[in-house]
Amino acid sequence: MVNLPFNPHAGDVRIASVAAFVGCKVPEVEAAFGKMFAFALWAAERSESGDARKEAKALRDAAAKFKAAFPHLTEIHDDMLREAAVAEHFTDPKAYPGTKGRKERARIIADGIARLFANTGRNIGIGKSPYSGDPSTPFGRAVQHALATFEIEANWYQPAHSAAKRARCNTN
């Protein structure tokens, strides 16, 4: 059983916290984050942590040992290789390009906040205080709050800046 970081049916308190901070309703946040939000966070975490790469290698190694021990049970061997291919998907640069230090989970959160602001008619402005580096716009503060709420250790600015840019491209 996969333990996903968000369960829309369980009344996730983090979603409620974001809704309260932004001043909207929980269903609006859930709609903006989308049905695949939990899976996207889970997949990004596996990609960032290297868990997917380790799992794929372990499955390939186990499949090779299984084939050596039981050469006639090719169907089980092939199933193990298919499972390894699924795990490898989360390390594929086409699916998850190299983050170069960026946090993929932060991008997912910032994109969700950008959709929330767009869906509710709020300005997706981006700015920061020249003195403290803290966000100076409601959008930036919402991204910062959401990152903290979901316990993602990442600076708020680059994910918010990129999400705002993508949101502007999608609405024009």
Long-range contacts (C-beta under 8 A, 24 or more apart in sequence): 2-42, 4-38, 4-39, 4-41, 4-42, 5-38, 5-41, 5-42, 5-45, 5-150, 6-33, 6-37, 6-38, 6-41, 7-38, 8-35, 8-37, 8-38, 14-149, 14-150, 17-145, 17-149, 18-113, 18-116, 18-142, 18-145, 18-146, 18-149, 21-141, 21-142, 21-145, 21-146, 21-149, 22-113, 22-116, 22-117, 22-120, 22-122, 22-138, 22-142, 24-116, 24-120, 28-116, 28-119, 28-120, 29-112, 29-116, 31-119, 32-112, 32-113, 32-115, 32-116, 32-119, 33-112, 33-115, 33-116, 34-112, 34-115, 37-108, 37-112, 40-108, 41-105, 41-108, 41-109, 41-150, 43-90, 43-96, 44-96, 44-104, 44-105, 44-107, 44-108, 45-105, 46-90, 47-90, 47-91, 47-96, 47-99, 47-104, 48-99, 48-103, 48-104, 48-105, 52-87, 52-88, 52-89, 52-90, 52-91, 53-87, 53-88, 53-91, 55-84, 55-87, 56-84, 56-85, 56-87, 56-88, 56-91, 59-83, 59-84, 59-87, 60-84, 102-154, 102-158, 102-159, 103-152, 103-153, 103-154, 103-159, 105-150, 105-152, 105-154, 106-147, 106-152, 106-154, 106-156, 106-158, 106-159, 107-159, 107-162, 107-163, 109-143, 109-146, 109-147, 109-150, 109-152, 109-159, 110-143, 110-146, 110-147, 110-156, 110-159, 110-160, 110-162, 110-163, 111-163, 111-166, 111-167, 112-146, 113-139, 113-142, 113-143, 113-146, 113-160, 113-163, 114-139, 114-163, 114-164, 114-166, 114-167, 115-167, 116-142, 117-142, 117-167, 118-167, 118-170, 118-171, 124-163, 124-164, 124-167, 124-168, 125-164, 126-157, 126-160, 126-161, 126-164, 128-157, 133-157, 135-160, 139-164
